[in-house]
Amino acid sequence: MAFILGSGSPRRLDLLAQLGVQPDAVRPPDIDEDPLKGELPRPYCVRIAREKVQAVEAAPDDIVLCADTTVALGRRIMGKPADVGEAAEFLHALSGRRHRVITAVAVRQGDKLWERDVVSQVKIKRLSDVEINAYLATGDWQGKAGGYAIQGPAGAFIPWISGSFTGIVGLPLSETAGLLQAAGYPLYQERT
Ligand SMILES: Cc1cn([C@H]2C[C@H](O)[C@@H](COP(=O)(O)OP(=O)(O)OP(=O)(O)O)O2)c(=O)[nH]c1=O
């Protein structure tokens, strides 16, 4: 049995390392992440994590883990901004409000599937144009759902969260540990 991380996100690799898990292989999935017409953020996020885990090639006894992190402002899905203009638009929309960050995790072995999704709430303070421009200039928004990352300079914009910090960063560790154990991954045991 090999353990395969189906993710190109360096955050997910780091978060797994926090659990003491080192993947035998890293295989980022390539799927269409466009939301369906009228799709709500939580079902969207769950669907994308499942599609990712089904797209990763693996042997029948390999354990594959994928995740998706989606920022939701009400019914609006905010994925990774395409460019700095879209990142600016996201930050203006999130400024002074609470939003949700959903991370769905999917683990697969052959045809068997284990799934969890975790919804957290994040408050972003009212941002001035100076703050938004300084943050955009760091480039930290790139590749981050909603155009920010709580673990980077944007942490200074977040006075309050409720939920899972690791889930907001990209992989909720408590739920992930549970899924890996359910799938028979030898967490907390010597691997032979
Ligand atoms: C909200 C938030 C998101 N993010 C990141 C986590 C994810 O990497 C990214 C959301 O994009 P995802 O599509 O979930 O993941 P990804 O494209 O980076 O990697 P892959 O699909 O190969 O697994 O946003 C943070 O790092 N910090 C945050 O505070």
The ligand as an ORCA input file, in Angstrom:
! r2SCAN-3c Opt
* xyz 0 1
  C      -8.512     30.721      2.601
  C      -7.130     30.142      2.422
  C      -6.800     29.344      1.337
  N      -5.542     28.840      1.189
  C      -5.188     27.989      0.039
  C      -5.298     26.490      0.320
  C      -5.372     25.904     -1.066
  O      -4.058     25.570     -1.496
  C      -5.921     27.040     -1.914
  C      -7.268     26.690     -2.475
  O      -7.116     25.963     -3.654
  P      -7.495     24.435     -3.858
  O      -8.161     24.308     -5.198
  O      -8.231     23.903     -2.663
  O      -6.079     23.694     -3.890
  P      -4.808     23.929     -4.806
  O      -5.214     24.279     -6.211
  O      -3.871     24.880     -4.114
  O      -4.121     22.488     -4.799
  P      -4.706     21.055     -5.277
  O      -6.007     21.228     -5.998
  O      -3.628     20.476     -6.159
  O      -4.863     20.282     -3.985
  O      -6.034     28.171     -1.066
  C      -4.559     29.105      2.124
  O      -3.413     28.652      1.980
  N      -4.863     29.891      3.207
  C      -6.102     30.423      3.418
  O      -6.317     31.128      4.429
*
